Amino acid sequence: MSECRIVAAAALSSAGTTLAECYASVVGSQLCLRPKTRAGISSFFGEVSLNAQLPEDWPANHYSRNNTMLWQLFCQIADEFQALIAEVPAHRIGVVIGTSTSGIAESEPYFQALAAGDGSEKDTLFHLDQQDISSPSVSLATYLGLTGPCLSISTACSSGANALGTAKRWLENDICDLVIAGGVDTLCDLTIQGFDSLGAMSHQRCLPFSSQRAGINLGEGGALFLLTADSKGIQVAGVGSASDAHHFSAPHPEALGAKNAMKMALEQAQLGPADIGYLNLHGTATEQNDTMESKAVRSVFGQVDCSSTKGVMGHTLGAAGAIECALCFSCLELNQLPANTTDVLAEEFADIGLLRETKIKSDLGAVMSNSFAFGGSNVSVVLTKRESN
């Protein structure tokens, strides 16, 4: 069996500025979304309180809220990183970060000023590097002096999960000895207006798997992992990636890609459906996603303890897969499963195992997290807990 150990994990979202805080909010079913009007759209949003600043010598032209969030995440795993790099040369350390917005928010004042035609765009200090999708990974690797593989992944809402899959392959194929991997995304007007134009946003709290669900609430946040090829501890045991390419923004109605992703992740982890003690659902609270995902769960598992955590912190886009894998990491460490936050579940979903309340599961050995994105990019990640040698 391949080895990909999570040495350290960090997360931040509207539910907290550390993984411990985010997990406590999720298992406590604390609703961290707040009503607000942004970009002319009234909804509930999950916003992050940043308590860090980018270092003064951060790579030029890469200053953005997105990268500030990334740096705040890295600071949470910096001690573990420093403890490991003494024995790992810089060219054997990789960086892979998933994002869908990068620094787009920094470009918006520039384009607004440009449209005004009064020359005020010259005062915005905007640089194209800020919004480059590669900015998070490139700027972090440059700042840390790392010369190993450096990659940004932008596959919409599966970006962070795909980053973990890439890190696993680098370790398995002896390309790296150590990988920093994760996902980070910030709210911006372009994303908010885009989702609203698709009719995908709810103007009330999102209600995953409810008969009254009306769409997503958007959030921001990120998660970062430090990964090594080690047989101990919590492992990224399987990653399944399957594209159904059914529609630009709608999932396949029969969940073909979702089913295949889950099956592939199980196969790579050398596990069966009965081995999975908890499934973190993509669970966006859109009409089509929840119906599609329930079909996939019935097909692969029949019934399994499962829940969506997006009712707590919203849909964090390219960071969602990473954040939810970090929550699954905490589930394996602490043996407590979060409930689905919807008070009244739709009858059509009553048979898949949705948790109505927090559950203690002392024998938890393997969990799965689903991330399903625009364009049919479906990713499932299996984490397992191994006893220390």
C-alpha positions in Angstrom: 0.0 0.0 0.0 1.3 3.5 -0.9 2.2 5.9 1.9 1.2 9.5 2.2 1.1 10.7 5.8 -0.5 13.9 7.0 2.2 15.2 9.4 0.3 18.4 10.1 -3.0 20.1 9.0 -4.2 23.7 9.3 -7.6 25.3 8.4 -9.4 28.6 8.6 -12.9 29.7 7.6 -15.8 31.7 9.0 -16.0 28.8 11.5 -12.6 29.6 13.0 -9.0 30.7 12.4 -7.5 27.3 13.2 -8.5 23.7 12.4 -9.4 23.1 16.1 -11.8 26.1 16.0 -13.3 25.1 12.7 -13.8 21.5 13.8 -15.4 22.6 17.1 -17.8 24.8 15.2 -18.8 22.0 12.9 -19.3 19.3 15.5 -21.2 21.9 17.6 -23.4 22.8 14.6 -22.6 26.5 15.1 -24.0 28.4 12.1 -21.2 30.8 11.1 -22.8 32.3 8.1 -24.0 35.9 8.4 -26.5 37.9 6.4 -24.9 40.5 4.2 -25.3 42.3 0.8 -22.2 41.9 -1.4 -21.9 42.8 -5.0 -25.5 43.8 -4.9 -26.5 40.3 -3.8 -28.3 39.7 -0.5 -27.4 36.3 1.0 -25.6 34.7 3.8 -21.8 34.7 3.6 -18.9 33.0 5.4 -16.1 35.5 5.9 -12.7 35.0 7.5 -11.1 37.2 10.1 -7.5 37.5 9.1 -4.9 38.0 11.9 -1.7 37.8 9.9 0.1 40.0 7.5 2.3 39.0 4.6 6.0 39.3 5.4 7.6 42.5 4.0 9.9 40.4 1.7 7.0 38.4 0.3 7.6 38.1 -3.5 6.9 41.4 -5.3 3.5 41.8 -7.0 2.0 38.8 -5.1 0.3 40.7 -2.3 -3.4 39.7 -2.0 -6.0 38.7 0.5 -5.8 35.1 -0.9 -2.0 34.9 -0.2 -2.4 36.5 3.2 -4.8 33.7 4.0 -2.3 31.2 2.7 0.5 32.6 4.8 -1.7 32.5 7.9 -2.3 28.8 7.2 1.4 28.1 6.7 2.2 29.8 10.0 0.1 27.1 11.7 2.2 24.3 10.4 5.6 26.2 10.3 7.0 24.4 13.4 6.5 21.0 11.9 7.9 22.2 8.5 11.0 23.6 10.2 11.5 20.3 12.1 11.5 18.3 8.8 13.4 20.5 6.3 16.8 20.0 8.0 17.0 16.6 6.4 15.2 17.4 3.1 16.9 19.3 0.3 14.9 22.2 -1.2 14.6 20.5 -4.6 12.8 17.6 -2.9 10.0 19.7 -1.4 6.9 20.4 -3.5 4.1 22.9 -3.3 0.7 22.3 -4.8 -2.2 24.7 -4.0 -5.8 24.6 -5.3 -7.6 27.9 -5.9 -10.4 29.3 -8.1 -10.2 33.0 -7.3 -6.6 33.6 -6.4 -6.3 37.4 -6.3 -9.3 38.3 -8.5 -10.6 40.5 -5.7 -7.6 42.8 -6.1 -8.3 43.2 -9.8 -11.9 44.4 -9.3 -11.1 48.0 -8.0 -8.7 48.3 -10.9 -11.2 47.4 -13.6 -13.8 49.6 -11.9 -11.4 52.5 -12.1 -10.5 51.7 -15.6 -14.1 51.7 -16.6 -14.5 55.2 -15.1 -12.0 56.5 -17.7 -10.5 59.1 -15.3 -7.1 57.6 -15.0 -7.7 56.6 -11.4 -6.7 53.0 -12.1 -3.1 54.1 -11.8 -3.6 54.6 -8.1 -4.9 51.1 -7.4 -1.4 49.5 -7.3 -2.8 46.4 -9.1 -0.5 44.0 -10.8 -1.5 41.0 -13.0 0.6 38.7 -10.9 -1.8 39.2 -8.0 -4.7 37.4 -9.8 -2.6 34.8 -11.5 -3.9 31.3 -10.6 -0.3 30.3 -10.0 0.3 33.1 -7.4 -0.4 31.1 -4.2 1.9 28.2 -5.0 4.7 30.3 -6.7 4.8 33.0 -4.1 4.9 30.6 -1.1 7.6 28.4 -2.7 9.6 31.4 -3.6 9.4 32.9 -0.2 10.4 29.6 1.5 13.3 29.0 -1.0 11.8 25.8 -2.3 12.9 24.5 -5.7 10.9 21.3 -6.0 7.7 20.9 -8.1 5.4 23.9 -7.8 1.9 23.7 -9.1 -1.4 25.5 -8.8 -4.7 23.6 -9.6 -7.9 25.3 -10.6 -10.6 22.8 -11.2 -13.3 24.9 -9.5 -14.7 23.3 -6.3 -12.5 20.2 -6.5 -9.3 22.2 -6.6 -8.2 21.6 -3.0 -9.0 17.9 -3.2 -7.1 17.6 -6.4 -4.1 19.2 -4.8 -4.0 16.4 -2.2 -4.2 13.8 -5.1 -1.2 15.5 -6.8 0.8 15.6 -3.6 0.1 11.8 -3.1 1.4 11.0 -6.6 4.6 13.1 -6.1 5.4 11.1 -3.0 4.4 7.8 -4.4 6.6 8.3 -7.5 9.6 9.5 -5.5 9.5 13.0 -6.9 9.3 14.6 -3.5 10.1 13.7 0.1 7.9 16.5 1.5 4.9 18.3 0.1 2.9 21.4 1.2 -0.6 20.9 -0.3 -4.0 22.4 0.1 -6.5 25.0 -1.1 -7.4 28.6 -0.5 -10.1 30.9 -1.9 -11.4 34.3 -1.0 -14.7 35.9 -1.8 -14.9 38.3 -4.7 -17.7 40.1 -6.6 -17.1 38.2 -9.8 -17.8 34.9 -8.1 -20.8 36.1 -6.2 -22.4 37.6 -9.2 -21.5 34.6 -11.3 -23.2 32.1 -9.0 -26.2 34.4 -8.6 -26.6 34.6 -12.4 -26.7 30.8 -12.6 -29.5 30.8 -10.0 -27.4 28.7 -7.7 -27.3 31.1 -4.7 -29.7 31.0 -1.8 -30.8 34.3 -0.3 -31.5 32.5 2.9 -29.3 30.1 4.9 -28.3 27.1 2.8 -30.1 23.9 3.8 -28.2 20.8 2.5 -30.5 17.8 1.8 -33.7 19.7 2.9 -36.9 19.8 0.8 -36.7 23.6 1.2 -33.1 23.9 0.0 -32.7 26.8 -2.5 -29.0 26.9 -3.3 -25.6 27.7 -1.8 -24.2 30.2 0.5 -20.6 31.3 -0.4 -17.7 31.3 2.0 -14.0 31.8 2.0 -11.2 30.0 3.7 -8.4 27.5 3.2 -6.6 24.4 4.5 -3.0 23.4 4.3 -1.3 20.0 4.8 2.3 18.9 5.3 2.7 15.4 3.7 5.5 12.8 3.8 6.0 9.3 2.6 5.6 7.7 6.0 3.7 4.6 7.0 2.6 6.0 10.4 -0.4 8.1 11.4 -3.2 9.4 9.3 -2.8 8.7 5.6 -4.2 10.0 2.3 -4.9 6.4 1.4 -7.0 6.9 -1.8 -7.9 9.6 -4.2 -10.4 9.0 -7.0 -10.8 11.6 -9.8 -13.4 11.1 -12.5 -14.8 13.6 -15.1 -18.2 13.0 -16.5 -18.1 16.2 -18.7 -21.9 16.3 -18.7 -22.5 20.0 -18.4 -20.5 23.2 -17.7 -22.2 23.9 -14.4 -24.7 21.0 -13.7 -23.8 17.5 -12.4 -24.6 14.4 -14.3 -28.2 13.4 -13.4 -27.2 9.8 -12.8 -24.1 10.8 -10.8 -21.7 8.8 -13.1 -18.6 10.8 -12.3 -19.4 11.0 -8.6 -19.9 7.2 -8.4 -16.7 6.5 -10.3 -14.7 8.9 -8.1 -15.8 7.2 -4.9 -15.2 3.7 -6.3 -11.7 4.7 -7.5 -10.8 6.2 -4.1 -11.9 3.0 -2.3 -10.0 0.9 -4.8 -6.8 2.9 -4.4 -7.1 2.7 -0.6 -7.8 -1.1 -0.9 -11.0 -0.7 1.1 -14.6 -1.6 0.7 -17.7 0.6 1.3 -18.2 -1.0 4.7 -14.8 0.2 5.8 -15.8 3.9 5.6 -17.0 5.1 8.9 -17.9 8.6 7.8 -18.5 10.4 4.5 -18.3 14.2 4.3 -20.7 15.0 1.5 -20.2 17.7 -1.1 -23.7 18.8 -0.1 -24.1 22.2 -1.6 -27.9 22.5 -1.0 -28.6 23.0 -4.7 -31.5 21.1 -6.1 -29.4 19.1 -8.5 -26.3 18.4 -6.4 -28.1 16.9 -3.4 -30.3 14.7 -5.6 -27.3 13.5 -7.7 -25.1 12.9 -4.7 -27.7 10.9 -2.8 -27.9 8.6 -5.9 -24.2 8.2 -5.8 -24.2 7.3 -2.1 -27.0 4.8 -2.5 -25.2 3.2 -5.4 -21.8 2.9 -3.7 -22.6 2.6 0.0 -26.3 2.0 0.4 -26.2 3.7 3.7 -23.2 5.3 5.6 -22.9 7.9 8.4 -22.7 11.1 6.4 -23.3 14.9 6.5 -22.6 18.1 4.7 -20.7 20.8 6.7 -21.5 23.6 4.2 -24.4 24.7 6.3 -21.9 25.8 9.0 -19.3 27.7 6.9 -20.7 27.9 3.4 -19.3 26.7 0.1 -15.6 27.8 0.1 -15.2 27.0 -3.6 -11.6 25.9 -4.6 -10.8 25.5 -0.9 -13.8 23.3 0.0 -12.1 20.0 -0.7 -9.1 20.9 1.3 -11.1 22.3 4.3 -13.4 19.3 4.4 -10.5 16.9 4.2 -9.0 18.7 7.2 -12.2 18.3 9.1 -12.1 14.6 8.2 -8.5 14.5 9.5 -9.9 15.8 12.8 -12.7 13.3 12.8 -10.1 10.5 12.7 -8.1 12.1 15.5 -11.0 12.8 17.8 -13.6 10.2 16.8 -16.5 12.7 16.6 -18.7 13.0 13.6 -20.5 16.3 12.7 -24.3 16.3 12.1 -26.0 17.6 9.0 -27.2 21.1 10.0 -30.5 20.9 8.2 -33.3 20.7 10.8 -35.8 18.9 8.5 -34.4 16.5 5.9 -36.2 15.8 2.6 -37.9 12.4 2.7 -36.1 11.4 -0.5 -32.7 11.5 1.4 -33.8 9.7 4.6 -32.2 6.4 3.6 -28.6 7.4 2.9 -27.5 7.7 6.6 -27.5 11.5 7.1 -26.5 12.2 10.7 -29.2 14.1 12.6 -26.9 14.8 15.5 -23.2 14.7 16.4 -22.0 11.1 16.8 -19.1 9.6 18.8 -17.5 6.7 16.9 -14.5 5.3 18.8 -13.7 2.7 16.1 -13.4 5.2 13.3 -10.6 4.0 11.0 -11.4 5.4 7.5 -13.3 8.4 6.2 -14.1 9.9 2.8 -14.6 13.4 1.5 -16.5 14.3 -1.7 -15.8 17.3 -3.9 -17.8 17.8 -7.1 -17.1 20.7 -9.4 -18.2 22.5 -12.5 -17.4 20.8 -15.7 -17.8 17.4 -14.1 -14.6 17.4 -12.1 -15.4 14.9 -9.4 -12.9 14.0 -6.6 -13.2 11.7 -3.6 -10.5 11.4 -1.0 -10.1 8.6 1.5 -8.2 9.1 4.8 -7.2 6.2 7.0 -5.7 6.0 10.5 -2.8 3.6 11.1 -1.4 2.6 14.4 2.1 3.9 15.0 4.9 1.3 14.6 
